[in-house]
Amino acid sequence: MKAYVYGARRDLPRGFEDFTTAARSAIVSVDMHQGHLADTPECPCPAPRAREIVAPIDAFHAAARLVGVPVIHVKSVLRKGGVDDIAGIPSAWRRTFPLHVGPIANSDAHAIEGSRWTEFVTQVEPQDLVVAGKKRLSPFFATDLDFLLRQMNVRTVVLNGGMTDCCILNAAFDASNLSYRVVVLRDLVRGTDEDMEDAALKMVSLHLGVVTDAADLLEQWRSGR
C-alpha cells in the first residue's frame, strides 16, 4: 500500500498490517457539522476548506460500510449557557485563532446544544455510531470515544474530517498515546491552509501513524491483506 512519509508517497513496507487491515478498524469522522461547514456569515467556527470533502467522505464511508468497517461520527456539543466553555474557562482557540483570521462574529454560538450548528453535514446511517459532546480539540477528551472503541474491540483508528492541524492532529496524538494504531486519510482531511495541513500530516507520518489516501486504504481493506 502507498503511504506518505514526510510528504513523499512511497510503498509501505511489510510489518504495518495492524494499521492497514479492516479487522478491528473503525473510522472516526471529526466535526463535520454545520458549526464548521455552514456557508453563511453567522457560521460560528468556519472551516471552509472542509466543505470540499463532504461528498468524498460520504463516498468513503459508504464503501467502508460494505467491507464491514464501522463509522463513528464525532461532533462538538457544549451545554446551553456556555458553562463548558465561554462561561467557564474559554478554549484557547477563541483568543488565538482570531489573531490570524480576524474576529469571528458568532463564535459564542459554536456547538451549543440544540442549535443548528451541531447538525451533521455528512451522511449518518442507522448503523453508524455518534459521539456527541466533544468539548475541546481532541475527540478523546471528555467524551466516551475511548470507552466505545474498546467496547467494540477496535485497535486501529482511521481519521477524517477537520481540522487537520487542530482536531485531527490532537486526535492522532491522543489515539497514539492510548495505544491505538492511527491512520489519517490525507485526501479526506482539511485544515487552516495547505501549509498547516502539510505540517500536521508530516508530524503524523513521523511520530503517530500512517498517512495515506482513502482509495489506497479501501483497496487494501478489500484485498484482505
Contacts in CASP RR format, 6 or more apart in sequence:
PFRMAT RR
TARGET T0000
AUTHOR 0000-0000-0000
METHOD contacts of the structure
MODEL  1
MKAYVYGARRDLPRGFEDFTTAARSAIVSVDMHQGHLADTPECPCPAPRA
REIVAPIDAFHAAARLVGVPVIHVKSVLRKGGVDDIAGIPSAWRRTFPLH
VGPIANSDAHAIEGSRWTEFVTQVEPQDLVVAGKKRLSPFFATDLDFLLR
QMNVRTVVLNGGMTDCCILNAAFDASNLSYRVVVLRDLVRGTDEDMEDAA
LKMVSLHLGVVTDAADLLEQWRSGR
1 11 0 8 1.000
1 12 0 8 1.000
1 16 0 8 1.000
1 20 0 8 1.000
1 212 0 8 1.000
1 216 0 8 1.000
1 217 0 8 1.000
1 219 0 8 1.000
1 220 0 8 1.000
2 9 0 8 1.000
2 10 0 8 1.000
2 11 0 8 1.000
2 12 0 8 1.000
2 212 0 8 1.000
2 213 0 8 1.000
2 216 0 8 1.000
3 9 0 8 1.000
3 10 0 8 1.000
3 11 0 8 1.000
3 12 0 8 1.000
3 16 0 8 1.000
3 205 0 8 1.000
3 210 0 8 1.000
3 211 0 8 1.000
3 212 0 8 1.000
3 216 0 8 1.000
4 10 0 8 1.000
4 186 0 8 1.000
4 201 0 8 1.000
4 205 0 8 1.000
4 211 0 8 1.000
4 212 0 8 1.000
5 205 0 8 1.000
5 206 0 8 1.000
5 211 0 8 1.000
6 202 0 8 1.000
6 205 0 8 1.000
6 206 0 8 1.000
7 198 0 8 1.000
7 201 0 8 1.000
7 202 0 8 1.000
7 205 0 8 1.000
7 211 0 8 1.000
12 20 0 8 1.000
12 210 0 8 1.000
12 212 0 8 1.000
16 210 0 8 1.000
17 225 0 8 1.000
18 155 0 8 1.000
18 156 0 8 1.000
18 181 0 8 1.000
19 156 0 8 1.000
19 181 0 8 1.000
19 182 0 8 1.000
19 183 0 8 1.000
19 209 0 8 1.000
19 210 0 8 1.000
20 183 0 8 1.000
20 210 0 8 1.000
20 212 0 8 1.000
20 217 0 8 1.000
20 220 0 8 1.000
20 221 0 8 1.000
20 225 0 8 1.000
21 156 0 8 1.000
21 220 0 8 1.000
21 221 0 8 1.000
21 224 0 8 1.000
21 225 0 8 1.000
22 67 0 8 1.000
22 68 0 8 1.000
22 69 0 8 1.000
22 221 0 8 1.000
22 224 0 8 1.000
24 153 0 8 1.000
24 154 0 8 1.000
24 155 0 8 1.000
24 156 0 8 1.000
25 69 0 8 1.000
25 154 0 8 1.000
25 155 0 8 1.000
25 156 0 8 1.000
25 157 0 8 1.000
25 158 0 8 1.000
25 183 0 8 1.000
25 221 0 8 1.000
26 69 0 8 1.000
26 70 0 8 1.000
26 71 0 8 1.000
26 72 0 8 1.000
26 149 0 8 1.000
26 152 0 8 1.000
26 154 0 8 1.000
26 156 0 8 1.000
26 157 0 8 1.000
26 158 0 8 1.000
27 60 0 8 1.000
27 61 0 8 1.000
27 64 0 8 1.000
27 69 0 8 1.000
27 70 0 8 1.000
27 71 0 8 1.000
27 72 0 8 1.000
27 158 0 8 1.000
27 159 0 8 1.000
27 160 0 8 1.000
28 72 0 8 1.000
28 74 0 8 1.000
28 139 0 8 1.000
28 145 0 8 1.000
28 157 0 8 1.000
28 158 0 8 1.000
28 159 0 8 1.000
28 160 0 8 1.000
28 171 0 8 1.000
29 57 0 8 1.000
29 61 0 8 1.000
29 71 0 8 1.000
29 72 0 8 1.000
29 73 0 8 1.000
29 74 0 8 1.000
29 122 0 8 1.000
29 159 0 8 1.000
29 160 0 8 1.000
29 161 0 8 1.000
30 74 0 8 1.000
30 134 0 8 1.000
30 139 0 8 1.000
30 159 0 8 1.000
30 160 0 8 1.000
30 161 0 8 1.000
30 162 0 8 1.000
30 167 0 8 1.000
30 168 0 8 1.000
30 171 0 8 1.000
31 47 0 8 1.000
31 74 0 8 1.000
31 75 0 8 1.000
31 76 0 8 1.000
31 134 0 8 1.000
31 139 0 8 1.000
31 161 0 8 1.000
31 162 0 8 1.000
31 163 0 8 1.000
31 167 0 8 1.000
32 50 0 8 1.000
32 54 0 8 1.000
32 57 0 8 1.000
32 73 0 8 1.000
32 75 0 8 1.000
32 120 0 8 1.000
32 121 0 8 1.000
32 122 0 8 1.000
32 161 0 8 1.000
32 162 0 8 1.000
33 75 0 8 1.000
33 76 0 8 1.000
33 117 0 8 1.000
33 118 0 8 1.000
33 119 0 8 1.000
33 120 0 8 1.000
33 121 0 8 1.000
34 43 0 8 1.000
34 116 0 8 1.000
34 117 0 8 1.000
34 118 0 8 1.000
34 119 0 8 1.000
34 120 0 8 1.000
34 121 0 8 1.000
35 43 0 8 1.000
35 44 0 8 1.000
35 45 0 8 1.000
35 46 0 8 1.000
35 76 0 8 1.000
35 110 0 8 1.000
35 111 0 8 1.000
35 116 0 8 1.000
35 117 0 8 1.000
35 118 0 8 1.000
36 43 0 8 1.000
36 45 0 8 1.000
36 46 0 8 1.000
36 47 0 8 1.000
36 50 0 8 1.000
36 162 0 8 1.000
36 163 0 8 1.000
37 43 0 8 1.000
37 47 0 8 1.000
37 50 0 8 1.000
37 51 0 8 1.000
37 54 0 8 1.000
37 121 0 8 1.000
38 46 0 8 1.000
38 116 0 8 1.000
38 117 0 8 1.000
39 48 0 8 1.000
39 51 0 8 1.000
41 105 0 8 1.000
42 105 0 8 1.000
42 106 0 8 1.000
42 109 0 8 1.000
43 106 0 8 1.000
43 117 0 8 1.000
44 104 0 8 1.000
44 106 0 8 1.000
44 107 0 8 1.000
44 108 0 8 1.000
44 109 0 8 1.000
44 110 0 8 1.000
44 111 0 8 1.000
44 117 0 8 1.000
45 104 0 8 1.000
45 107 0 8 1.000
45 110 0 8 1.000
45 111 0 8 1.000
46 104 0 8 1.000
47 162 0 8 1.000
47 163 0 8 1.000
47 190 0 8 1.000
47 191 0 8 1.000
49 163 0 8 1.000
49 190 0 8 1.000
49 191 0 8 1.000
49 192 0 8 1.000
49 193 0 8 1.000
50 161 0 8 1.000
50 162 0 8 1.000
50 163 0 8 1.000
50 190 0 8 1.000
50 191 0 8 1.000
52 190 0 8 1.000
53 160 0 8 1.000
53 161 0 8 1.000
53 187 0 8 1.000
53 188 0 8 1.000
53 189 0 8 1.000
53 190 0 8 1.000
54 121 0 8 1.000
54 122 0 8 1.000
56 187 0 8 1.000
56 188 0 8 1.000
56 214 0 8 1.000
57 122 0 8 1.000
57 160 0 8 1.000
57 161 0 8 1.000
57 188 0 8 1.000
58 122 0 8 1.000
58 123 0 8 1.000
60 160 0 8 1.000
60 185 0 8 1.000
60 188 0 8 1.000
60 214 0 8 1.000
60 218 0 8 1.000
61 71 0 8 1.000
61 122 0 8 1.000
61 123 0 8 1.000
61 125 0 8 1.000
61 128 0 8 1.000
62 123 0 8 1.000
63 218 0 8 1.000
64 71 0 8 1.000
64 218 0 8 1.000
64 221 0 8 1.000
65 71 0 8 1.000
65 125 0 8 1.000
65 127 0 8 1.000
67 218 0 8 1.000
67 221 0 8 1.000
67 222 0 8 1.000
69 158 0 8 1.000
69 221 0 8 1.000
70 127 0 8 1.000
70 128 0 8 1.000
70 129 0 8 1.000
70 152 0 8 1.000
70 154 0 8 1.000
71 125 0 8 1.000
71 127 0 8 1.000
71 128 0 8 1.000
71 129 0 8 1.000
72 128 0 8 1.000
72 129 0 8 1.000
72 130 0 8 1.000
72 131 0 8 1.000
72 145 0 8 1.000
72 148 0 8 1.000
72 149 0 8 1.000
73 120 0 8 1.000
73 122 0 8 1.000
73 124 0 8 1.000
73 128 0 8 1.000
73 129 0 8 1.000
73 130 0 8 1.000
73 131 0 8 1.000
74 130 0 8 1.000
74 131 0 8 1.000
74 132 0 8 1.000
74 134 0 8 1.000
74 139 0 8 1.000
74 143 0 8 1.000
74 145 0 8 1.000
75 111 0 8 1.000
75 118 0 8 1.000
75 120 0 8 1.000
75 130 0 8 1.000
75 131 0 8 1.000
75 132 0 8 1.000
75 133 0 8 1.000
75 134 0 8 1.000
76 110 0 8 1.000
76 111 0 8 1.000
76 118 0 8 1.000
76 133 0 8 1.000
76 134 0 8 1.000
76 135 0 8 1.000
77 111 0 8 1.000
77 112 0 8 1.000
77 113 0 8 1.000
77 118 0 8 1.000
77 132 0 8 1.000
77 133 0 8 1.000
77 134 0 8 1.000
77 135 0 8 1.000
78 84 0 8 1.000
78 85 0 8 1.000
78 110 0 8 1.000
78 111 0 8 1.000
78 112 0 8 1.000
78 113 0 8 1.000
78 133 0 8 1.000
78 135 0 8 1.000
79 112 0 8 1.000
79 113 0 8 1.000
80 112 0 8 1.000
80 113 0 8 1.000
80 114 0 8 1.000
81 87 0 8 1.000
81 112 0 8 1.000
82 88 0 8 1.000
82 112 0 8 1.000
84 135 0 8 1.000
85 91 0 8 1.000
85 94 0 8 1.000
85 110 0 8 1.000
85 135 0 8 1.000
86 94 0 8 1.000
86 108 0 8 1.000
91 136 0 8 1.000
91 137 0 8 1.000
93 137 0 8 1.000
93 166 0 8 1.000
94 107 0 8 1.000
97 104 0 8 1.000
98 104 0 8 1.000
98 107 0 8 1.000
100 192 0 8 1.000
109 115 0 8 1.000
109 117 0 8 1.000
110 117 0 8 1.000
111 117 0 8 1.000
111 118 0 8 1.000
111 134 0 8 1.000
112 118 0 8 1.000
118 132 0 8 1.000
124 130 0 8 1.000
129 148 0 8 1.000
131 139 0 8 1.000
131 143 0 8 1.000
131 144 0 8 1.000
131 145 0 8 1.000
131 148 0 8 1.000
133 142 0 8 1.000
133 143 0 8 1.000
134 141 0 8 1.000
134 142 0 8 1.000
134 143 0 8 1.000
134 167 0 8 1.000
135 141 0 8 1.000
135 142 0 8 1.000
135 143 0 8 1.000
136 142 0 8 1.000
137 166 0 8 1.000
137 167 0 8 1.000
137 170 0 8 1.000
138 167 0 8 1.000
138 170 0 8 1.000
138 171 0 8 1.000
138 173 0 8 1.000
138 174 0 8 1.000
139 145 0 8 1.000
139 167 0 8 1.000
139 170 0 8 1.000
139 171 0 8 1.000
139 174 0 8 1.000
140 146 0 8 1.000
140 171 0 8 1.000
140 174 0 8 1.000
140 175 0 8 1.000
140 178 0 8 1.000
141 170 0 8 1.000
141 174 0 8 1.000
146 178 0 8 1.000
149 157 0 8 1.000
149 180 0 8 1.000
154 180 0 8 1.000
155 180 0 8 1.000
155 181 0 8 1.000
156 180 0 8 1.000
156 181 0 8 1.000
156 182 0 8 1.000
156 183 0 8 1.000
157 171 0 8 1.000
157 175 0 8 1.000
157 180 0 8 1.000
157 181 0 8 1.000
157 182 0 8 1.000
157 183 0 8 1.000
158 183 0 8 1.000
158 184 0 8 1.000
158 185 0 8 1.000
158 217 0 8 1.000
159 168 0 8 1.000
159 171 0 8 1.000
159 172 0 8 1.000
159 175 0 8 1.000
159 182 0 8 1.000
159 183 0 8 1.000
159 184 0 8 1.000
159 185 0 8 1.000
159 189 0 8 1.000
160 184 0 8 1.000
160 185 0 8 1.000
160 188 0 8 1.000
160 189 0 8 1.000
160 214 0 8 1.000
161 167 0 8 1.000
161 168 0 8 1.000
161 188 0 8 1.000
161 189 0 8 1.000
161 190 0 8 1.000
162 168 0 8 1.000
162 189 0 8 1.000
162 190 0 8 1.000
162 191 0 8 1.000
163 189 0 8 1.000
163 190 0 8 1.000
163 191 0 8 1.000
163 192 0 8 1.000
164 189 0 8 1.000
164 190 0 8 1.000
164 191 0 8 1.000
164 192 0 8 1.000
164 196 0 8 1.000
164 197 0 8 1.000
164 200 0 8 1.000
164 201 0 8 1.000
165 191 0 8 1.000
165 192 0 8 1.000
165 196 0 8 1.000
165 197 0 8 1.000
165 199 0 8 1.000
165 200 0 8 1.000
166 191 0 8 1.000
166 192 0 8 1.000
168 184 0 8 1.000
168 189 0 8 1.000
168 191 0 8 1.000
168 200 0 8 1.000
169 200 0 8 1.000
169 203 0 8 1.000
169 204 0 8 1.000
172 182 0 8 1.000
172 184 0 8 1.000
172 204 0 8 1.000
172 208 0 8 1.000
172 209 0 8 1.000
173 208 0 8 1.000
175 182 0 8 1.000
175 208 0 8 1.000
176 182 0 8 1.000
176 207 0 8 1.000
176 208 0 8 1.000
176 209 0 8 1.000
181 209 0 8 1.000
181 210 0 8 1.000
182 204 0 8 1.000
182 208 0 8 1.000
182 209 0 8 1.000
182 210 0 8 1.000
183 209 0 8 1.000
183 210 0 8 1.000
183 211 0 8 1.000
183 212 0 8 1.000
183 217 0 8 1.000
184 201 0 8 1.000
184 204 0 8 1.000
184 209 0 8 1.000
184 210 0 8 1.000
184 211 0 8 1.000
184 212 0 8 1.000
185 212 0 8 1.000
185 213 0 8 1.000
185 214 0 8 1.000
185 217 0 8 1.000
186 201 0 8 1.000
186 211 0 8 1.000
186 212 0 8 1.000
186 213 0 8 1.000
187 213 0 8 1.000
187 214 0 8 1.000
187 215 0 8 1.000
188 214 0 8 1.000
189 197 0 8 1.000
189 201 0 8 1.000
190 197 0 8 1.000
191 197 0 8 1.000
191 200 0 8 1.000
201 211 0 8 1.000
204 211 0 8 1.000
205 211 0 8 1.000
END
